[in-house]
Amino acid sequence: MLFGRRRVEEELERIRAANLPSEQEKEETEVKNESGSDETVESVDLGITGKDVLAMIIAAFSIVIPYALIFLGVAVLFIYLFFR
């Protein structure tokens, strides 16, 4: 049991060390913080392509269309039964 716990703690330390920023990244962050907030924020390229936009549109339609079809079906059924 003790050996397993030590191994888990070693792995957690390794994971923490891997997730920490490198010394170069720390220095860059410090330089940016020291320069002040007068600078404008640089835009970050997300790398969104046309296929990504198409996938987002299809995902939005897949959420909205079922509700719209149900609403239209109920409306048509109501009108049909009301004016029969």
QUIGIFEN-V737241 format. One line per field, one symbol per residue. ss: DSSP state (H for helix, E for strand, C for the rest). psi: psi as a letter, one per 20 degrees, with the letter a starting at -180 (. if undefined). A space follows every 10 residues. Layout:
BEGIN
ss->???
psi->???
END
This chain:
BEGIN
ss->CHHHHHHHHH HHHHHHHHHC CCHHHHHHHH HHHHHCCCCC CCCCCCCCCH HHHHHHHHHH HHHHHHHHHH HHHHHHHHHH HHCC
psi->ghhhghgghg hggggghhiq qrhghggggg ghhhirjhqq pqqpoikprh hggghhghgg hhgggghghg ghgggggggg hhj.
END
